[in-house]
């Protein structure tokens, strides 16, 4: 039976302070590594799609303008 988040937190709170800090650091590092793997996989897919002709090259200014527009709408 999988542990609930509440049970995990309760268990973590029983650890000594230094082990809680170690757990926090380990979780952070694992999350970063998972993000890196996910990003690398997405990059490989994008390169494959580009090489297969499913993506087109665009001027960097166009891409930057589009990214700025997306960021602007997210902040509104």
mmCIF file of the N, C-alpha and C atoms, coordinates in Angstrom:
data_MODEL
# 
_entry.id   MODEL 
# 
loop_
_atom_site.group_PDB 
_atom_site.id 
_atom_site.type_symbol 
_atom_site.label_atom_id 
_atom_site.label_alt_id 
_atom_site.label_comp_id 
_atom_site.label_asym_id 
_atom_site.label_entity_id 
_atom_site.label_seq_id 
_atom_site.pdbx_PDB_ins_code 
_atom_site.Cartn_x 
_atom_site.Cartn_y 
_atom_site.Cartn_z 
_atom_site.occupancy 
_atom_site.B_iso_or_equiv 
_atom_site.pdbx_formal_charge 
_atom_site.auth_seq_id 
_atom_site.auth_comp_id 
_atom_site.auth_asym_id 
_atom_site.auth_atom_id 
_atom_site.pdbx_PDB_model_num 
ATOM 1   N N  . UNK A 1 1  ? 0.848  -1.188 0.000   1.00 0.00 ? 1  UNK A N  1 
ATOM 2   C CA . UNK A 1 1  ? 0.000  0.000  0.000   1.00 0.00 ? 1  UNK A CA 1 
ATOM 3   C C  . UNK A 1 1  ? 0.889  1.245  0.000   1.00 0.00 ? 1  UNK A C  1 
ATOM 4   N N  . UNK A 1 2  ? 0.694  2.134  -0.984  1.00 0.00 ? 2  UNK A N  1 
ATOM 5   C CA . UNK A 1 2  ? 1.530  3.335  -1.052  1.00 0.00 ? 2  UNK A CA 1 
ATOM 6   C C  . UNK A 1 2  ? 1.264  4.272  0.125   1.00 0.00 ? 2  UNK A C  1 
ATOM 7   N N  . UNK A 1 3  ? 2.316  4.967  0.515   1.00 0.00 ? 3  UNK A N  1 
ATOM 8   C CA . UNK A 1 3  ? 2.185  5.937  1.603   1.00 0.00 ? 3  UNK A CA 1 
ATOM 9   C C  . UNK A 1 3  ? 1.550  7.215  1.071   1.00 0.00 ? 3  UNK A C  1 
ATOM 10  N N  . UNK A 1 4  ? 0.743  7.842  1.894   1.00 0.00 ? 4  UNK A N  1 
ATOM 11  C CA . UNK A 1 4  ? 0.175  9.134  1.529   1.00 0.00 ? 4  UNK A CA 1 
ATOM 12  C C  . UNK A 1 4  ? 1.212  10.215 1.825   1.00 0.00 ? 4  UNK A C  1 
ATOM 13  N N  . UNK A 1 5  ? 1.009  11.353 1.224   1.00 0.00 ? 5  UNK A N  1 
ATOM 14  C CA . UNK A 1 5  ? 1.915  12.478 1.466   1.00 0.00 ? 5  UNK A CA 1 
ATOM 15  C C  . UNK A 1 5  ? 1.931  12.834 2.943   1.00 0.00 ? 5  UNK A C  1 
ATOM 16  N N  . UNK A 1 6  ? 0.775  12.793 3.569   1.00 0.00 ? 6  UNK A N  1 
ATOM 17  C CA . UNK A 1 6  ? 0.696  13.124 4.991   1.00 0.00 ? 6  UNK A CA 1 
ATOM 18  C C  . UNK A 1 6  ? 1.544  12.168 5.827   1.00 0.00 ? 6  UNK A C  1 
ATOM 19  N N  . UNK A 1 7  ? 1.500  10.871 5.492   1.00 0.00 ? 7  UNK A N  1 
ATOM 20  C CA . UNK A 1 7  ? 2.302  9.890  6.232   1.00 0.00 ? 7  UNK A CA 1 
ATOM 21  C C  . UNK A 1 7  ? 3.797  10.109 6.005   1.00 0.00 ? 7  UNK A C  1 
ATOM 22  N N  . UNK A 1 8  ? 4.146  10.427 4.774   1.00 0.00 ? 8  UNK A N  1 
ATOM 23  C CA . UNK A 1 8  ? 5.555  10.694 4.461   1.00 0.00 ? 8  UNK A CA 1 
ATOM 24  C C  . UNK A 1 8  ? 6.042  11.897 5.259   1.00 0.00 ? 8  UNK A C  1 
ATOM 25  N N  . UNK A 1 9  ? 5.257  12.959 5.276   1.00 0.00 ? 9  UNK A N  1 
ATOM 26  C CA . UNK A 1 9  ? 5.641  14.160 6.029   1.00 0.00 ? 9  UNK A CA 1 
ATOM 27  C C  . UNK A 1 9  ? 5.743  13.882 7.519   1.00 0.00 ? 9  UNK A C  1 
ATOM 28  N N  . UNK A 1 10 ? 4.800  13.135 8.031   1.00 0.00 ? 10 UNK A N  1 
ATOM 29  C CA . UNK A 1 10 ? 4.827  12.799 9.456   1.00 0.00 ? 10 UNK A CA 1 
ATOM 30  C C  . UNK A 1 10 ? 6.082  11.995 9.779   1.00 0.00 ? 10 UNK A C  1 
ATOM 31  N N  . UNK A 1 11 ? 6.417  11.044 8.915   1.00 0.00 ? 11 UNK A N  1 
ATOM 32  C CA . UNK A 1 11 ? 7.631  10.254 9.126   1.00 0.00 ? 11 UNK A CA 1 
ATOM 33  C C  . UNK A 1 11 ? 8.871  11.130 9.033   1.00 0.00 ? 11 UNK A C  1 
ATOM 34  N N  . UNK A 1 12 ? 8.907  12.020 8.042   1.00 0.00 ? 12 UNK A N  1 
ATOM 35  C CA . UNK A 1 12 ? 10.070 12.892 7.868   1.00 0.00 ? 12 UNK A CA 1 
ATOM 36  C C  . UNK A 1 12 ? 10.258 13.807 9.064   1.00 0.00 ? 12 UNK A C  1 
ATOM 37  N N  . UNK A 1 13 ? 9.169  14.223 9.676   1.00 0.00 ? 13 UNK A N  1 
ATOM 38  C CA . UNK A 1 13 ? 9.262  15.112 10.836  1.00 0.00 ? 13 UNK A CA 1 
ATOM 39  C C  . UNK A 1 13 ? 9.873  14.426 12.047  1.00 0.00 ? 13 UNK A C  1 
ATOM 40  N N  . UNK A 1 14 ? 9.874  13.095 12.056  1.00 0.00 ? 14 UNK A N  1 
ATOM 41  C CA . UNK A 1 14 ? 10.480 12.379 13.189  1.00 0.00 ? 14 UNK A CA 1 
ATOM 42  C C  . UNK A 1 14 ? 11.990 12.255 13.037  1.00 0.00 ? 14 UNK A C  1 
ATOM 43  N N  . UNK A 1 15 ? 12.513 12.563 11.864  1.00 0.00 ? 15 UNK A N  1 
ATOM 44  C CA . UNK A 1 15 ? 13.956 12.488 11.642  1.00 0.00 ? 15 UNK A CA 1 
ATOM 45  C C  . UNK A 1 15 ? 14.658 13.626 12.375  1.00 0.00 ? 15 UNK A C  1 
ATOM 46  N N  . UNK A 1 16 ? 15.914 13.403 12.745  1.00 0.00 ? 16 UNK A N  1 
ATOM 47  C CA . UNK A 1 16 ? 16.692 14.514 13.301  1.00 0.00 ? 16 UNK A CA 1 
ATOM 48  C C  . UNK A 1 16 ? 16.829 15.632 12.266  1.00 0.00 ? 16 UNK A C  1 
ATOM 49  N N  . UNK A 1 17 ? 17.055 16.828 12.741  1.00 0.00 ? 17 UNK A N  1 
ATOM 50  C CA . UNK A 1 17 ? 17.118 18.009 11.876  1.00 0.00 ? 17 UNK A CA 1 
ATOM 51  C C  . UNK A 1 17 ? 18.105 17.836 10.730  1.00 0.00 ? 17 UNK A C  1 
ATOM 52  N N  . UNK A 1 18 ? 19.291 17.308 11.009  1.00 0.00 ? 18 UNK A N  1 
ATOM 53  C CA . UNK A 1 18 ? 20.284 17.160 9.944   1.00 0.00 ? 18 UNK A CA 1 
ATOM 54  C C  . UNK A 1 18 ? 19.816 16.156 8.884   1.00 0.00 ? 18 UNK A C  1 
ATOM 55  N N  . UNK A 1 19 ? 19.102 15.117 9.287   1.00 0.00 ? 19 UNK A N  1 
ATOM 56  C CA . UNK A 1 19 ? 18.585 14.158 8.318   1.00 0.00 ? 19 UNK A CA 1 
ATOM 57  C C  . UNK A 1 19 ? 17.411 14.743 7.526   1.00 0.00 ? 19 UNK A C  1 
ATOM 58  N N  . UNK A 1 20 ? 16.636 15.615 8.164   1.00 0.00 ? 20 UNK A N  1 
ATOM 59  C CA . UNK A 1 20 ? 15.570 16.304 7.433   1.00 0.00 ? 20 UNK A CA 1 
ATOM 60  C C  . UNK A 1 20 ? 16.176 17.183 6.346   1.00 0.00 ? 20 UNK A C  1 
ATOM 61  N N  . UNK A 1 21 ? 17.262 17.872 6.688   1.00 0.00 ? 21 UNK A N  1 
ATOM 62  C CA . UNK A 1 21 ? 17.931 18.731 5.710   1.00 0.00 ? 21 UNK A CA 1 
ATOM 63  C C  . UNK A 1 21 ? 18.539 17.898 4.591   1.00 0.00 ? 21 UNK A C  1 
ATOM 64  N N  . UNK A 1 22 ? 19.095 16.738 4.942   1.00 0.00 ? 22 UNK A N  1 
ATOM 65  C CA . UNK A 1 22 ? 19.658 15.846 3.939   1.00 0.00 ? 22 UNK A CA 1 
ATOM 66  C C  . UNK A 1 22 ? 18.556 15.333 3.010   1.00 0.00 ? 22 UNK A C  1 
ATOM 67  N N  . UNK A 1 23 ? 17.420 14.969 3.587   1.00 0.00 ? 23 UNK A N  1 
ATOM 68  C CA . UNK A 1 23 ? 16.285 14.501 2.794   1.00 0.00 ? 23 UNK A CA 1 
ATOM 69  C C  . UNK A 1 23 ? 15.823 15.593 1.836   1.00 0.00 ? 23 UNK A C  1 
ATOM 70  N N  . UNK A 1 24 ? 15.725 16.800 2.343   1.00 0.00 ? 24 UNK A N  1 
ATOM 71  C CA . UNK A 1 24 ? 15.313 17.926 1.499   1.00 0.00 ? 24 UNK A CA 1 
ATOM 72  C C  . UNK A 1 24 ? 16.271 18.109 0.327   1.00 0.00 ? 24 UNK A C  1 
ATOM 73  N N  . UNK A 1 25 ? 17.570 18.056 0.610   1.00 0.00 ? 25 UNK A N  1 
ATOM 74  C CA . UNK A 1 25 ? 18.570 18.226 -0.439  1.00 0.00 ? 25 UNK A CA 1 
ATOM 75  C C  . UNK A 1 25 ? 18.511 17.077 -1.452  1.00 0.00 ? 25 UNK A C  1 
ATOM 76  N N  . UNK A 1 26 ? 18.352 15.854 -0.973  1.00 0.00 ? 26 UNK A N  1 
ATOM 77  C CA . UNK A 1 26 ? 18.250 14.702 -1.875  1.00 0.00 ? 26 UNK A CA 1 
ATOM 78  C C  . UNK A 1 26 ? 17.026 14.805 -2.773  1.00 0.00 ? 26 UNK A C  1 
ATOM 79  N N  . UNK A 1 27 ? 15.896 15.191 -2.216  1.00 0.00 ? 27 UNK A N  1 
ATOM 80  C CA . UNK A 1 27 ? 14.681 15.357 -3.015  1.00 0.00 ? 27 UNK A CA 1 
ATOM 81  C C  . UNK A 1 27 ? 14.863 16.440 -4.074  1.00 0.00 ? 27 UNK A C  1 
ATOM 82  N N  . UNK A 1 28 ? 15.481 17.538 -3.674  1.00 0.00 ? 28 UNK A N  1 
ATOM 83  C CA . UNK A 1 28 ? 15.722 18.643 -4.611  1.00 0.00 ? 28 UNK A CA 1 
ATOM 84  C C  . UNK A 1 28 ? 16.622 18.180 -5.751  1.00 0.00 ? 28 UNK A C  1 
ATOM 85  N N  . UNK A 1 29 ? 17.694 17.479 -5.423  1.00 0.00 ? 29 UNK A N  1 
ATOM 86  C CA . UNK A 1 29 ? 18.628 17.014 -6.456  1.00 0.00 ? 29 UNK A CA 1 
ATOM 87  C C  . UNK A 1 29 ? 17.966 15.996 -7.378  1.00 0.00 ? 29 UNK A C  1 
ATOM 88  N N  . UNK A 1 30 ? 17.171 15.112 -6.824  1.00 0.00 ? 30 UNK A N  1 
ATOM 89  C CA . UNK A 1 30 ? 16.482 14.122 -7.660  1.00 0.00 ? 30 UNK A CA 1 
ATOM 90  C C  . UNK A 1 30 ? 15.486 14.793 -8.594  1.00 0.00 ? 30 UNK A C  1 
ATOM 91  N N  . UNK A 1 31 ? 14.794 15.814 -8.096  1.00 0.00 ? 31 UNK A N  1 
ATOM 92  C CA . UNK A 1 31 ? 13.832 16.534 -8.938  1.00 0.00 ? 31 UNK A CA 1 
ATOM 93  C C  . UNK A 1 31 ? 14.547 17.255 -10.077 1.00 0.00 ? 31 UNK A C  1 
ATOM 94  N N  . UNK A 1 32 ? 15.689 17.845 -9.772  1.00 0.00 ? 32 UNK A N  1 
ATOM 95  C CA . UNK A 1 32 ? 16.478 18.523 -10.804 1.00 0.00 ? 32 UNK A CA 1 
ATOM 96  C C  . UNK A 1 32 ? 16.931 17.513 -11.851 1.00 0.00 ? 32 UNK A C  1 
ATOM 97  N N  . UNK A 1 33 ? 17.417 16.367 -11.410 1.00 0.00 ? 33 UNK A N  1 
ATOM 98  C CA . UNK A 1 33 ? 17.878 15.340 -12.351 1.00 0.00 ? 33 UNK A CA 1 
ATOM 99  C C  . UNK A 1 33 ? 16.724 14.833 -13.211 1.00 0.00 ? 33 UNK A C  1 
ATOM 100 N N  . UNK A 1 34 ? 15.556 14.650 -12.621 1.00 0.00 ? 34 UNK A N  1 
ATOM 101 C CA . UNK A 1 34 ? 14.391 14.217 -13.401 1.00 0.00 ? 34 UNK A CA 1 
ATOM 102 C C  . UNK A 1 34 ? 14.039 15.275 -14.440 1.00 0.00 ? 34 UNK A C  1 
ATOM 103 N N  . UNK A 1 35 ? 14.098 16.547 -14.042 1.00 0.00 ? 35 UNK A N  1 
ATOM 104 C CA . UNK A 1 35 ? 13.809 17.641 -14.978 1.00 0.00 ? 35 UNK A CA 1 
ATOM 105 C C  . UNK A 1 35 ? 14.809 17.622 -16.129 1.00 0.00 ? 35 UNK A C  1 
ATOM 106 N N  . UNK A 1 36 ? 16.074 17.380 -15.816 1.00 0.00 ? 36 UNK A N  1 
ATOM 107 C CA . UNK A 1 36 ? 17.100 17.332 -16.860 1.00 0.00 ? 36 UNK A CA 1 
ATOM 108 C C  . UNK A 1 36 ? 16.824 16.188 -17.841 1.00 0.00 ? 36 UNK A C  1 
ATOM 109 N N  . UNK A 1 37 ? 16.461 15.023 -17.307 1.00 0.00 ? 37 UNK A N  1 
ATOM 110 C CA . UNK A 1 37 ? 16.154 13.885 -18.189 1.00 0.00 ? 37 UNK A CA 1 
ATOM 111 C C  . UNK A 1 37 ? 14.957 14.193 -19.081 1.00 0.00 ? 37 UNK A C  1 
ATOM 112 N N  . UNK A 1 38 ? 13.918 14.791 -18.496 1.00 0.00 ? 38 UNK A N  1 
ATOM 113 C CA . UNK A 1 38 ? 12.725 15.145 -19.272 1.00 0.00 ? 38 UNK A CA 1 
ATOM 114 C C  . UNK A 1 38 ? 13.057 16.168 -20.358 1.00 0.00 ? 38 UNK A C  1 
ATOM 115 N N  . UNK A 1 39 ? 13.853 17.157 -20.009 1.00 0.00 ? 39 UNK A N  1 
ATOM 116 C CA . UNK A 1 39 ? 14.244 18.193 -20.965 1.00 0.00 ? 39 UNK A CA 1 
ATOM 117 C C  . UNK A 1 39 ? 15.078 17.595 -22.094 1.00 0.00 ? 39 UNK A C  1 
ATOM 118 N N  . UNK A 1 40 ? 16.004 16.712 -21.747 1.00 0.00 ? 40 UNK A N  1 
ATOM 119 C CA . UNK A 1 40 ? 16.839 16.065 -22.767 1.00 0.00 ? 40 UNK A CA 1 
ATOM 120 C C  . UNK A 1 40 ? 15.982 15.217 -23.708 1.00 0.00 ? 40 UNK A C  1 
ATOM 121 N N  . UNK A 1 41 ? 15.008 14.508 -23.160 1.00 0.00 ? 41 UNK A N  1 
ATOM 122 C CA . UNK A 1 41 ? 14.124 13.686 -23.992 1.00 0.00 ? 41 UNK A CA 1 
ATOM 123 C C  . UNK A 1 41 ? 13.321 14.566 -24.946 1.00 0.00 ? 41 UNK A C  1 
ATOM 124 N N  . UNK A 1 42 ? 12.810 15.687 -24.454 1.00 0.00 ? 42 UNK A N  1 
ATOM 125 C CA . UNK A 1 42 ? 12.063 16.614 -25.311 1.00 0.00 ? 42 UNK A CA 1 
ATOM 126 C C  . UNK A 1 42 ? 12.961 17.198 -26.397 1.00 0.00 ? 42 UNK A C  1 
ATOM 127 N N  . UNK A 1 43 ? 14.212 17.497 -26.034 1.00 0.00 ? 43 UNK A N  1 
ATOM 128 C CA . UNK A 1 43 ? 15.154 18.042 -27.021 1.00 0.00 ? 43 UNK A CA 1 
ATOM 129 C C  . UNK A 1 43 ? 15.440 17.011 -28.104 1.00 0.00 ? 43 UNK A C  1 
ATOM 130 N N  . UNK A 1 44 ? 15.622 15.753 -27.706 1.00 0.00 ? 44 UNK A N  1 
ATOM 131 C CA . UNK A 1 44 ? 15.867 14.697 -28.697 1.00 0.00 ? 44 UNK A CA 1 
ATOM 132 C C  . UNK A 1 44 ? 14.675 14.566 -29.648 1.00 0.00 ? 44 UNK A C  1 
ATOM 133 N N  . UNK A 1 45 ? 13.455 14.643 -29.097 1.00 0.00 ? 45 UNK A N  1 
ATOM 134 C CA . UNK A 1 45 ? 12.256 14.574 -29.939 1.00 0.00 ? 45 UNK A CA 1 
ATOM 135 C C  . UNK A 1 45 ? 12.214 15.741 -30.921 1.00 0.00 ? 45 UNK A C  1 
ATOM 136 N N  . UNK A 1 46 ? 12.547 16.932 -30.439 1.00 0.00 ? 46 UNK A N  1 
ATOM 137 C CA . UNK A 1 46 ? 12.515 18.121 -31.291 1.00 0.00 ? 46 UNK A CA 1 
ATOM 138 C C  . UNK A 1 46 ? 13.548 18.021 -32.408 1.00 0.00 ? 46 UNK A C  1 
ATOM 139 N N  . UNK A 1 47 ? 14.742 17.547 -32.085 1.00 0.00 ? 47 UNK A N  1 
ATOM 140 C CA . UNK A 1 47 ? 15.784 17.394 -33.105 1.00 0.00 ? 47 UNK A CA 1 
ATOM 141 C C  . UNK A 1 47 ? 15.342 16.361 -34.140 1.00 0.00 ? 47 UNK A C  1 
ATOM 142 N N  . UNK A 1 48 ? 14.775 15.272 -33.681 1.00 0.00 ? 48 UNK A N  1 
ATOM 143 C CA . UNK A 1 48 ? 14.298 14.228 -34.602 1.00 0.00 ? 48 UNK A CA 1 
ATOM 144 C C  . UNK A 1 48 ? 13.202 14.788 -35.517 1.00 0.00 ? 48 UNK A C  1 
ATOM 145 N N  . UNK A 1 49 ? 12.266 15.538 -34.942 1.00 0.00 ? 49 UNK A N  1 
ATOM 146 C CA . UNK A 1 49 ? 11.194 16.135 -35.740 1.00 0.00 ? 49 UNK A CA 1 
ATOM 147 C C  . UNK A 1 49 ? 11.755 17.134 -36.743 1.00 0.00 ? 49 UNK A C  1 
ATOM 148 N N  . UNK A 1 50 ? 12.743 17.915 -36.319 1.00 0.00 ? 50 UNK A N  1 
ATOM 149 C CA . UNK A 1 50 ? 13.363 18.892 -37.220 1.00 0.00 ? 50 UNK A CA 1 
ATOM 150 C C  . UNK A 1 50 ? 14.035 18.184 -38.385 1.00 0.00 ? 50 UNK A C  1 
ATOM 151 N N  . UNK A 1 51 ? 14.804 17.142 -38.071 1.00 0.00 ? 51 UNK A N  1 
ATOM 152 C CA . UNK A 1 51 ? 15.506 16.401 -39.115 1.00 0.00 ? 51 UNK A CA 1 
ATOM 153 C C  . UNK A 1 51 ? 14.541 15.688 -40.064 1.00 0.00 ? 51 UNK A C  1 
ATOM 154 N N  . UNK A 1 52 ? 13.365 15.327 -39.545 1.00 0.00 ? 52 UNK A N  1 
ATOM 155 C CA . UNK A 1 52 ? 12.357 14.665 -40.376 1.00 0.00 ? 52 UNK A CA 1 
ATOM 156 C C  . UNK A 1 52 ? 11.543 15.672 -41.186 1.00 0.00 ? 52 UNK A C  1 
ATOM 157 N N  . UNK A 1 53 ? 11.802 16.963 -40.970 1.00 0.00 ? 53 UNK A N  1 
ATOM 158 C CA . UNK A 1 53 ? 11.103 17.990 -41.729 1.00 0.00 ? 53 UNK A CA 1 
ATOM 159 C C  . UNK A 1 53 ? 9.759  18.385 -41.142 1.00 0.00 ? 53 UNK A C  1 
ATOM 160 N N  . UNK A 1 54 ? 9.478  17.943 -39.917 1.00 0.00 ? 54 UNK A N  1 
ATOM 161 C CA . UNK A 1 54 ? 8.199  18.293 -39.295 1.00 0.00 ? 54 UNK A CA 1 
ATOM 162 C C  . UNK A 1 54 ? 8.252  19.641 -38.576 1.00 0.00 ? 54 UNK A C  1 
ATOM 163 N N  . UNK A 1 55 ? 9.436  20.192 -38.431 1.00 0.00 ? 55 UNK A N  1 
ATOM 164 C CA . UNK A 1 55 ? 9.607  21.531 -37.850 1.00 0.00 ? 55 UNK A CA 1 
ATOM 165 C C  . UNK A 1 55 ? 10.361 22.382 -38.867 1.00 0.00 ? 55 UNK A C  1 
ATOM 166 N N  . UNK A 1 56 ? 10.077 23.666 -38.876 1.00 0.00 ? 56 UNK A N  1 
ATOM 167 C CA . UNK A 1 56 ? 10.778 24.534 -39.808 1.00 0.00 ? 56 UNK A CA 1 
ATOM 168 C C  . UNK A 1 56 ? 11.680 25.494 -39.041 1.00 0.00 ? 56 UNK A C  1 
ATOM 169 N N  . UNK A 1 57 ? 12.747 25.871 -39.678 1.00 0.00 ? 57 UNK A N  1 
ATOM 170 C CA . UNK A 1 57 ? 13.660 26.854 -39.095 1.00 0.00 ? 57 UNK A CA 1 
ATOM 171 C C  . UNK A 1 57 ? 13.000 28.232 -39.185 1.00 0.00 ? 57 UNK A C  1 
ATOM 172 N N  . UNK A 1 58 ? 13.199 29.028 -38.152 1.00 0.00 ? 58 UNK A N  1 
ATOM 173 C CA . UNK A 1 58 ? 12.646 30.379 -38.129 1.00 0.00 ? 58 UNK A CA 1 
ATOM 174 C C  . UNK A 1 58 ? 13.715 31.337 -37.638 1.00 0.00 ? 58 UNK A C  1 
ATOM 175 N N  . UNK A 1 59 ? 13.630 32.586 -38.019 1.00 0.00 ? 59 UNK A N  1 
ATOM 176 C CA . UNK A 1 59 ? 14.583 33.569 -37.500 1.00 0.00 ? 59 UNK A CA 1 
ATOM 177 C C  . UNK A 1 59 ? 14.444 33.674 -35.977 1.00 0.00 ? 59 UNK A C  1 
ATOM 178 N N  . UNK A 1 60 ? 15.553 33.831 -35.311 1.00 0.00 ? 60 UNK A N  1 
ATOM 179 C CA . UNK A 1 60 ? 15.539 33.881 -33.852 1.00 0.00 ? 60 UNK A CA 1 
ATOM 180 C C  . UNK A 1 60 ? 14.654 35.021 -33.342 1.00 0.00 ? 60 UNK A C  1 
ATOM 181 N N  . UNK A 1 61 ? 14.596 36.115 -34.069 1.00 0.00 ? 61 UNK A N  1 
ATOM 182 C CA . UNK A 1 61 ? 13.765 37.245 -33.647 1.00 0.00 ? 61 UNK A CA 1 
ATOM 183 C C  . UNK A 1 61 ? 12.295 36.848 -33.580 1.00 0.00 ? 61 UNK A C  1 
ATOM 184 N N  . UNK A 1 62 ? 11.853 36.036 -34.530 1.00 0.00 ? 62 UNK A N  1 
ATOM 185 C CA . UNK A 1 62 ? 10.462 35.575 -34.552 1.00 0.00 ? 62 UNK A CA 1 
ATOM 186 C C  . UNK A 1 62 ? 10.168 34.715 -33.334 1.00 0.00 ? 62 UNK A C  1 
ATOM 187 N N  . UNK A 1 63 ? 11.085 33.823 -33.020 1.00 0.00 ? 63 UNK A N  1 
ATOM 188 C CA . UNK A 1 63 ? 10.903 32.935 -31.873 1.00 0.00 ? 63 UNK A CA 1 
ATOM 189 C C  . UNK A 1 63 ? 10.888 33.741 -30.573 1.00 0.00 ? 63 UNK A C  1 
ATOM 190 N N  . UNK A 1 64 ? 11.811 34.680 -30.446 1.00 0.00 ? 64 UNK A N  1 
ATOM 191 C CA . UNK A 1 64 ? 11.874 35.507 -29.239 1.00 0.00 ? 64 UNK A CA 1 
ATOM 192 C C  . UNK A 1 64 ? 10.603 36.330 -29.089 1.00 0.00 ? 64 UNK A C  1 
ATOM 193 N N  . UNK A 1 65 ? 10.120 36.904 -30.176 1.00 0.00 ? 65 UNK A N  1 
ATOM 194 C CA . UNK A 1 65 ? 8.873  37.682 -30.119 1.00 0.00 ? 65 UNK A CA 1 
ATOM 195 C C  . UNK A 1 65 ? 7.710  36.820 -29.655 1.00 0.00 ? 65 UNK A C  1 
ATOM 196 N N  . UNK A 1 66 ? 7.645  35.596 -30.170 1.00 0.00 ? 66 UNK A N  1 
ATOM 197 C CA . UNK A 1 66 ? 6.571  34.688 -29.779 1.00 0.00 ? 66 UNK A CA 1 
ATOM 198 C C  . UNK A 1 66 ? 6.683  34.317 -28.296 1.00 0.00 ? 66 UNK A C  1 
ATOM 199 N N  . UNK A 1 67 ? 7.905  34.046 -27.836 1.00 0.00 ? 67 UNK A N  1 
ATOM 200 C CA . UNK A 1 67 ? 8.112  33.723 -26.414 1.00 0.00 ? 67 UNK A CA 1 
ATOM 201 C C  . UNK A 1 67 ? 7.723  34.900 -25.527 1.00 0.00 ? 67 UNK A C  1 
ATOM 202 N N  . UNK A 1 68 ? 8.104  36.095 -25.929 1.00 0.00 ? 68 UNK A N  1 
ATOM 203 C CA . UNK A 1 68 ? 7.737  37.288 -25.147 1.00 0.00 ? 68 UNK A CA 1 
ATOM 204 C C  . UNK A 1 68 ? 6.222  37.442 -25.066 1.00 0.00 ? 68 UNK A C  1 
ATOM 205 N N  . UNK A 1 69 ? 5.545  37.182 -26.157 1.00 0.00 ? 69 UNK A N  1 
ATOM 206 C CA . UNK A 1 69 ? 4.080  37.288 -26.170 1.00 0.00 ? 69 UNK A CA 1 
ATOM 207 C C  . UNK A 1 69 ? 3.463  36.287 -25.215 1.00 0.00 ? 69 UNK A C  1 
ATOM 208 N N  . UNK A 1 70 ? 3.983  35.064 -25.209 1.00 0.00 ? 70 UNK A N  1 
ATOM 209 C CA . UNK A 1 70 ? 3.467  34.040 -24.291 1.00 0.00 ? 70 UNK A CA 1 
ATOM 210 C C  . UNK A 1 70 ? 3.712  34.447 -22.845 1.00 0.00 ? 70 UNK A C  1 
ATOM 211 N N  . UNK A 1 71 ? 4.919  34.908 -22.574 1.00 0.00 ? 71 UNK A N  1 
ATOM 212 C CA . UNK A 1 71 ? 5.235  35.327 -21.198 1.00 0.00 ? 71 UNK A CA 1 
ATOM 213 C C  . UNK A 1 71 ? 4.365  36.503 -20.767 1.00 0.00 ? 71 UNK A C  1 
ATOM 214 N N  . UNK A 1 72 ? 4.119  37.412 -21.678 1.00 0.00 ? 72 UNK A N  1 
ATOM 215 C CA . UNK A 1 72 ? 3.296  38.581 -21.356 1.00 0.00 ? 72 UNK A CA 1 
ATOM 216 C C  . UNK A 1 72 ? 1.875  38.153 -21.008 1.00 0.00 ? 72 UNK A C  1 
ATOM 217 N N  . UNK A 1 73 ? 1.299  37.224 -21.748 1.00 0.00 ? 73 UNK A N  1 
ATOM 218 C CA . UNK A 1 73 ? -0.066 36.793 -21.460 1.00 0.00 ? 73 UNK A CA 1 
ATOM 219 C C  . UNK A 1 73 ? -0.130 35.987 -20.165 1.00 0.00 ? 73 UNK A C  1 
ATOM 220 N N  . UNK A 1 74 ? 0.968  35.311 -19.795 1.00 0.00 ? 74 UNK A N  1 
ATOM 221 C CA . UNK A 1 74 ? 0.989  34.552 -18.541 1.00 0.00 ? 74 UNK A CA 1 
ATOM 222 C C  . UNK A 1 74 ? 1.037  35.470 -17.328 1.00 0.00 ? 74 UNK A C  1 
ATOM 223 N N  . UNK A 1 75 ? 1.636  36.646 -17.470 1.00 0.00 ? 75 UNK A N  1 
ATOM 224 C CA . UNK A 1 75 ? 1.758  37.568 -16.345 1.00 0.00 ? 75 UNK A CA 1 
ATOM 225 C C  . UNK A 1 75 ? 0.539  38.459 -16.179 1.00 0.00 ? 75 UNK A C  1 
ATOM 226 N N  . UNK A 1 76 ? -0.364 38.451 -17.132 1.00 0.00 ? 76 UNK A N  1 
ATOM 227 C CA . UNK A 1 76 ? -1.552 39.304 -17.051 1.00 0.00 ? 76 UNK A CA 1 
ATOM 228 C C  . UNK A 1 76 ? -2.663 38.629 -16.282 1.00 0.00 ? 76 UNK A C  1 
# 
